[in-house]
Amino acid sequence: MKNKSLISITDYTKEDYIKILDLAEEFEKNPNQRLLENHVIASLFFEPSTRTRLSFESAIQRLGGKIVGFSEASATSVSKGESLKDTILTVCSYSDLIIMRHPIEGSARYSSEIASIPVINAGDGSNQHPTQCLLDLYSIRKTQGTLENLNLFLVGDLKYGRTIHSLIMAMAQFNPVFNFISPPFLKIPVEYKMFLEEKGIKYYEHETFTDIISVADIMYVTRVQRERFSDPVEYEKVKHSYILKNKYLENTKDNLRILHPLPRVNEIDTDVDDNPKAYYFQQALNGVYTRMAIMSLILGLK
């Protein structure tokens, strides 16, 4: 993994996932280590972010590293017309590792191909979000004690949800059963269904969630992403498609945990927050430890 960019979750193997999760567990026990003391990390967020950007920055600070970069493209020379290529090549001169979020699919892969230093994809359009996926794996393993043979319910925007796409590809390594719950307009793209069929992984599609969630081990809820819609009318039609309420959890399994990549809009009612099955805020914290592990392994510090 040393000096290897992380653009898609498929860039790494099942063994790599486990190595990252094991190291994240070590960092959770002892988070303040000075491994990045002599390193500069570039944080390039061409698209708004709260949790991903701040958890990366927290991870860098805890490891003693220095940060350069920006949190919105309008504050950079991109607003003057500078190309992505020129931005990346310039930033390579200033840093040891690039963390990048960009609204265009494929931008992270392109950047990794021209950069002289490793690139971590912090989200490229509706394509992939591999570090979110790895913190999701960490959260699943931590709450279930395993990644193997779990029943996963993925709810909401399955068409544009890059966190969903990465999670499907990673969890397919661990023999799960998937249940996809979405309105017809936001169904899981056909290429991911073909991927699962090739792997022999069972999946089922639903348009509602009621009694079927009684068998879930993990319920992964996503918001309907307004920024991915070109037609605001279509967004208005589906934005309130699913709202998880506390009363729906009465007959669910004791080990069920509810995950959400955040931000939440209204797809999980606040009355769920005090339920011990709600895990989304702890999940966000797990992002710090997981990203510490990813950076340390890519830079060969562990």
N, C-alpha and C positions, 0 to 999 in steps of 0.2 A: 504493500500500500504506500510505501514511501515515495513521495513526489508524484503520486498518481491522482489526477483530478477526479472529483466526484461530480458527475454531471447527471447521470441516470442511476437509479438504484441497481440496474443490471450491470453497471461497471464493476461492482463488487460481488464477491461470491457469498454463499451461505456461511462459509467459514469466516469470511471478513466481517459479516454481520455480527457473528458471535464474539469475535475478537473485540469489536467496537463496544458491544454491550457489556462485556466483562470489564473492559477498561473504564467505561462510564460508571459501573458499579464501584470501582475503586475510587474514582473521583468523587462520587457521592459521599463516600466515607471520609475522604480527605481532599476537599475541593481547592484549597489554597496552596498551589505549588507554582514555582517560578520557572516553569519549563520554557516559556516564551520570552524570557527576560531580554534576550538579544534579537528578537524578531519584531518585524513590522508587518501588520496585517492590513490589507486594503479592504474596506467595506464599501462596496459600490451598489447602492440601492436606487435603481432607475425607477422603481415603483414603490409606493408606500408600504411600510411594514412596521409593526410594533413588536410582537413577540420574537419573530425571527431575528430582526436586527438587534434588539436589545439583549436577547439571550446570547447571541454571538459576541456582542460587546462585553457582556458580563463574563462569558467564558474566557475571552482574551484578557480581561482585567485580572481575573482570578489566577490566570497562568502567568501574569507579569508581563504581558506583551503590550505593544503600542499599536494604536489604530490610526489609520488615515482613511479618508473617503468622504462620502456624502450620503444623505438620506433622501434626496430628491434630485432628479436630473435637471430641474429648472435652475438650480444653483450652480451648475457646472457649465463647461464650454460646450456641452451637448446642445444647450439652448442657443448657442451661436452657430450650430451646424456641424460641430465636430463629429466625425464618424466613430462608430463603436470600435473599429480597428485602431484608430489613433488613440482613443482613450485607453484601451487595454495595453497597447504597447508602451504608452507613457507610464502608466501605473506600474508596469512590471519593473521599471527602473527604480521605483520608490519602495517596493515591498517584497516580502517573501512568499506571500500567499494572497490570492484574491477570493473574496466572498462576493457573489454577485446575484442580484435579483433584477430581472428584466421582463417587460411585458410581452416580448416577442418569443414565440416558441423557436428553439434552435439557437438562440443567441448565446446561451451558456456553452453549448458544444462548440460553436464557432470560436468563441473566446478562448476556450481551452486549446484549440488547435493552433492559434496564433501566439498564445502567451508563452513566455519562457519560464514561467513559474506555475505551480498548480492552481487550479480554479475549482471552487466549490459552488455548485449551483444552489442558490437560495430561493429558487422558483423562477421558471421561465414560461410565462403565459399560463396556459391551461395544460402544459405538458407534464413536468415532473417537479417534485420537491423532495429530493432524496434525504436531506438531513431531517426534515419533519418525519419522514418515513422511519428513519432509524430511531428517533426519539419515541415514535409510536410503538416500534418493536420493543424498545426498552420498557415502555409503560405496560405493554401487554404481558411481557415476560415477568415483570415485577408483580403484577396483580394476579396472574394466573399460575405462576410457577413454571410455566413452559410456553413454548411457541407452537408445539405440535398438536395437531388434531383438534383445533378449536372451531367453534361455530361463530362466525363473524357476520354481523348485520351492519351493512353500510347504507346509510340513510341520507337522502337529500339530493344534492347536486352531484350526480355521478358522471355527468357529461363533461363539465368544465372543471371538476374538482381535482386539481393536480395531486393533492395529498392522497386522494382515493386511488388514483392511477398508480402511484408509486407503491402504496401499501398492497395492492393486489399483486403486483409483480414480486414483491419481497415475500409476502406470506404464502405465495404459491409454493415456496420451497419447504413448507412445513405441513403439508397435507391438511389444509383447512376445508370447511364447507362455507361457501359464501352465500349470503342472502342479500340481494340488491333491492332496495326499496326507494322508489323515485316516481315522480310523475312521468308520463310517456315522453314528454319533451326533453327530460333530463336523464334519460336512461344511460346506462353504461355503454360506451362506444363499442362497436362490434369487434374492433381489434383486440380488446381486452377479453372479450368472451372467447374469441378464437384462441388467444393465448392460453386461457384456462382449459379449453377443450383439448388442445395439444398436450397439455400437462396431465390430463386426466383428472382435473380438479372439479368437484361438483359445485354447481351454483344454481340458484333459483332467483327469479325476478318477481317482485310484488309491487303493487301500487299503493298499498296501505299497510300500516303496522298496528296490529291489535294483539290477538292471542298468540300470533306466531313468534313474538319476541320472548315467549316463556322459555325457549330453548337456547337463547343467546348466551354466549360467554362474554363477548365484547359487542357493544353497540357503538358504532362510530358515526356520529352525526356531523353533517356539514351544512353550512349556510348556502342559500341560493345566492350566487355571486353576481350582483348587479353589474359589476364592471366588465363581465364577460359577455353581456348582452348588447347587441347592436340595436335591438328594437326594445325600447322601454315598455311598450305594451305587453310584449311577451314576458318580460320580467314581472310586471304587475300581476299577470295571470297565475304565476307559480310561486311567488315569494312567500306565501303563507301555506304552502302545500302540507307541511308537517310541523307540528309543534308537540314536542315530547313533554308530557306532564307527569307529575309525581304519581298520580293515581294509576297510570299505565304500568307502573313498575311493581304493583302489588303481588303478582303471581310469577315474577321472574326469579331466576336462579340466584342463590346467595352469592355466588362468585361473579355475577354480572358486574361489569364496570362500563361506565359510559364515558366515551372519549369524544373530544371535539378539538380540531386544530386551532379554533378561535381565529378571528373574533366571532362571538356569538351575536346574532341579531335578535331573533325571537323564536328560533327553532328548538331551543330548550328553555322551558319555562323556569323562572327563578325559583319556583317551589321545589325544583329538583336539586338545587344546590346543597341543601342540608342532608340529602339522602346519602348514606355511606357508599352507595353504588356510583355516585357522581365522582369522576376522577379527572376532569378536564383541567382544573387549576394545578393539580399535582403534575399532570402531564406536561404542562407548560414549563414547570420547574425542571422536569427531567431533561428538557431541551438544553439546559446549560451543561449538565454533565455529559450528555451525548455529544454535544458539539466540542467540548473540551477534548473528548476522546478522539473524535474525527481529526481535528487539527493536529493533535499530538502525533497521531499515527502517520498522517500525510507528511509531516515535517520530520519524521524519523526520530522523534524525541522520546518515544516509548517503544 
